[in-house]
Amino acid sequence: MITLRPATNRDAQFVDDLTFKTMRPFVQATWPNDAAAQQHYFAMNSFNVSNTRIIQVDGQDAGRLSTTVRSDCLFIDEIHILPEYQRQGIGKQTIDRVLDEARQRGLPVEATVLKVNNPSLRMFLGIGFQIRQEKDHRFHIQYTATR
């Protein structure tokens, strides 16, 4: 059973470790010879209690979902799932909840994905997101359909 609980300040270490663990290979592949760019990525994607929920599977912390409601969309800032919970449909189920939230607000859902993060991009495209723009090292994606 998948649940989302509000993050607390006690989740900071879990979230930052999770981000490093799940994103390190993609960050290193994107900026292989630029330690400053790599550090900048992790600093920009560090824990923020105000927009983060913890993804739980059967009561165990398994990931992180960070979203921001903007005037023109609901933006998925981050979704990271521990490796041992990946490829079990948890990401898709979590994104489906975000789509439901966006539908209630009458907003599309947007996100960015590092170009080298093929597993994440495949998941989003499989759900129905479309690439709207390619910029620098990222794909900007959007979901506008209703289900």
HUPELIN-V373792 format. One record per residue. N is the residue number from 1. RES is the residue in one small letter. PHI is phi in radians with two decimals (none if undefined). OMEGA is omega as a letter, one per 40 degrees, with the letter a starting at -180 (* if undefined). BURIAL is # if it has 16 or more other ideal C-beta (glycine too) atoms within 10 Angstrom, else .. Layout:
<<N	RES	PHI	OMEGA	BURIAL> <N	RES	PHI	OMEGA	BURIAL>>
This chain:
<<1	m	none	a	.> <2	i	-1.78	i	#> <3	t	-2.29	i	.> <4	l	-2.07	i	#> <5	r	-2.07	i	.> <6	p	-1.06	i	.> <7	a	-1.29	i	#> <8	t	-2.14	i	.> <9	n	-1.04	i	.> <10	r	-1.18	a	.> <11	d	-1.54	a	#> <12	a	-0.98	a	.> <13	q	-1.14	i	.> <14	f	-1.01	a	#> <15	v	-1.16	a	#> <16	d	-1.16	i	.> <17	d	-1.13	i	.> <18	l	-1.06	i	#> <19	t	-1.06	i	#> <20	f	-1.11	a	.> <21	k	-1.12	a	.> <22	t	-1.46	a	#> <23	m	-1.80	a	#> <24	r	-0.90	a	.> <25	p	-1.06	a	.> <26	f	-1.28	i	#> <27	v	-1.17	i	#> <28	q	-1.15	i	.> <29	a	-1.25	a	.> <30	t	-1.35	a	#> <31	w	-2.20	a	#> <32	p	-1.11	a	.> <33	n	-2.09	a	.> <34	d	-2.32	a	.> <35	a	-1.06	i	.> <36	a	-1.14	i	.> <37	a	-1.15	i	.> <38	q	-1.12	i	#> <39	q	-1.08	i	.> <40	h	-1.07	i	.> <41	y	-0.99	a	#> <42	f	-1.19	i	.> <43	a	-1.16	a	.> <44	m	-1.23	a	.> <45	n	-1.93	a	#> <46	s	-1.33	a	.> <47	f	-1.01	i	#> <48	n	-2.38	a	.> <49	v	-1.07	a	.> <50	s	-1.28	a	.> <51	n	-2.24	a	.> <52	t	-1.98	i	#> <53	r	-2.14	i	#> <54	i	-1.69	i	#> <55	i	-1.43	i	#> <56	q	-2.06	i	#> <57	v	-2.09	a	#> <58	d	0.87	i	.> <59	g	1.45	a	.> <60	q	-1.76	i	.> <61	d	-1.12	a	#> <62	a	-2.20	a	#> <63	g	-3.09	a	#> <64	r	-2.44	i	#> <65	l	-2.23	i	#> <66	s	-2.14	a	#> <67	t	-2.33	i	#> <68	t	-2.32	i	.> <69	v	-1.52	i	.> <70	r	-1.86	a	.> <71	s	-1.16	a	.> <72	d	-1.95	a	.> <73	c	-2.98	i	#> <74	l	-1.76	a	#> <75	f	-1.80	i	#> <76	i	-1.50	i	#> <77	d	-1.28	a	#> <78	e	-2.65	i	#> <79	i	-2.46	i	#> <80	h	-2.30	a	#> <81	i	-2.24	i	#> <82	l	-0.92	a	#> <83	p	-0.92	a	.> <84	e	-1.21	i	.> <85	y	-1.88	a	#> <86	q	-1.29	i	#> <87	r	1.07	i	.> <88	q	-2.15	i	.> <89	g	1.51	a	.> <90	i	-1.19	i	#> <91	g	-1.06	a	#> <92	k	-1.09	i	.> <93	q	-1.09	i	.> <94	t	-1.18	i	#> <95	i	-1.10	i	#> <96	d	-1.00	i	.> <97	r	-1.17	i	#> <98	v	-1.11	i	#> <99	l	-1.07	i	#> <100	d	-1.09	i	.> <101	e	-1.05	a	.> <102	a	-1.14	i	#> <103	r	-1.05	i	.> <104	q	-1.11	i	.> <105	r	-1.60	a	.> <106	g	1.24	a	.> <107	l	-2.10	i	#> <108	p	-1.31	i	#> <109	v	-1.96	i	#> <110	e	-2.25	i	#> <111	a	-2.82	i	#> <112	t	-2.17	i	#> <113	v	-2.34	i	#> <114	l	-1.03	a	#> <115	k	-0.98	a	#> <116	v	-1.42	a	.> <117	n	-1.54	a	#> <118	n	-1.05	i	.> <119	p	-1.04	a	.> <120	s	-1.18	i	#> <121	l	-1.07	i	#> <122	r	-1.04	i	.> <123	m	-1.07	a	#> <124	f	-1.08	a	#> <125	l	-1.14	i	.> <126	g	-1.14	i	.> <127	i	-1.33	a	#> <128	g	2.17	i	.> <129	f	-1.19	i	#> <130	q	-2.20	i	.> <131	i	-1.28	i	.> <132	r	-1.76	a	.> <133	q	-2.76	i	.> <134	e	-2.03	a	.> <135	k	-2.50	a	.> <136	d	0.92	a	.> <137	h	-1.82	a	#> <138	r	-2.29	i	#> <139	f	-1.77	i	#> <140	h	-1.69	a	.> <141	i	-2.12	a	#> <142	q	-2.58	i	#> <143	y	-2.10	a	#> <144	t	-2.12	a	.> <145	a	-1.22	i	.> <146	t	-1.90	i	.> <147	r	-2.01	*	.>>
